Amino acid sequence: MHSTASKASGFIGLMIVQIILLALFWLFVRYSDEALPSDEGKVLGEQHVSKYPHFQDVQVMIYIGFGFLMTFLRKYGYSATGYTLFMTALVIQWCILVKGFFHMEDGKISLSLESIIDADIAAAAPLISMGALLGRTTPIQLLFMALIEIVLFAANEYVALNIFSICDVGGSITVHAFGAYFGLAVSLMLRPGKDQNEAGKYEGANYASDIFAMVGTLFLYVYWPSFNSVLADGNGQERAILNTYLSLAAATGIEITKNLVEDLMRRLRGIIHSTYILRDFIPLNLFMLDNRHVKNTILMLVQQVYDFVIDYYKAVNINENRAICDALEEMSMKAGERPEETPEVVALQNYLTECRDEKIFAIKDEIKIVSRRVIFLLTHTILDSDHIHLNSRTFILPGELEEVLDLSSARLNVVRENLEMALR
């Protein structure tokens, strides 16, 4: 929107979109039973009203957290916060309608606090996508991208949650991953030509933009437990809060420690390289100063510290990789058992279900940590063949175990059917 005509057409387009949303709300949206002004409604509404603090936290995350997070470009800070407010306000209305169309009752969409919370969470998807397009798109382009993305988001969420019955309380798959990949796909379609592919003078950060982006990050950090737990109920909500907070705290500590260790390793390597080029003899006026002892002592001390850090990470990596491989092989051996009685078959089926739904995902989270450690080791040292083989087994075994679990489940289903037929 640079010219007067484009601004006017943009404002007219926004007004038309808002009028259409108002008309659709008037036609299809009605208060849910919990929101109706009746004694029964008050009783039913207590559960929804209790989620209002979580609703406030999600609002802060969306408007302030994402708004300030998008100020990472030094010339688009004001635009980023404005675009966040403008997009979220319209997307929430549109999302209530789109998601409501998948769950209509008697041709009407029920409006409650929970539906607005769902729309708030869904608004995070186009805001994440906006991060890949900031500075190259107009507000109207972002608006139409968001309108299309919400339709695809709602369809994807309906398929994932209602048809495939996946568990995604915090929206890691349906919100964050979807928004990120959608933004990358749109940026691929809008990529500039080769003659315009060089970074512009405004494509970068400065001290002020980094500070504001850090403020947005802190808001997201503080309110993330509420975002992850708002859709859960009872004990599940409390577990989501505890797990999210402790995960953030632990990840922060590990990341800071990792950065310190990597900085230490870079400095040690720099000292080693600098020491190698020191001269062995330094000519003075009447004699030559022998510098070999000092040089070798520095090299030895620095190399010992460097080797100690590497050996420590190697030992940790070997121990954890062996533990992961042993756990995977134990599950594989258990899956290969051939029970002959119905109770044993049922017990083994329950075990396989637990492995597929819980244990293997926990091991995959551990393997993500292993992968970062392996990258660190490969950056700073050369691994021997045994270590490489162990790392390879750690990364390959989960895929092979999933195939074993599928085959074993199919075999046990046949065995169970045969046993039940024999009992009949």
PyMOL commands that set and color helices and strands:
alter all, ss='L'
color gray80, all
select helices_A, chain A and resi 4-28+33-35+39-49+52-72+77-101+113-130+139-163+172-189+194-196+207-229+234-276+292-335+342-380+385-423
alter helices_A, ss='H'
color red, helices_A
select strands_A, chain A and resi 29-31+109-111+281-283+288-290
alter strands_A, ss='S'
color yellow, strands_A
deselect
rebuild
show_as cartoon
